[in-house]
Amino acid sequence: MSRIVRLNATGPIKIVPQDKPIFICACGLTKNAPFCDGSHKKCIDEPEGKCFTYNADQVRTEVAE
């Protein structure tokens, strides 16, 4: 089943354990869930108040609400 998950984060969540920081994906684009792989760089320039989908190749398409 497919579904749209609306996320508004454009960067990762930093978790600081004892040795080194870990970044958890907050944008939903990572291919290494739950860890950030830098894919959020694709959504940094998304305009406020608009909704987008990303296909398997992470190509962005605006969704009419």
Buried (B, 14 or more C-beta within 10 A) or exposed (E): EEEEEEBEEBBBEEEEEEEEEBBEBBBBBBEEEEEBEEBBEBBEEBEEEEBBEBEEEEEEEEEEE
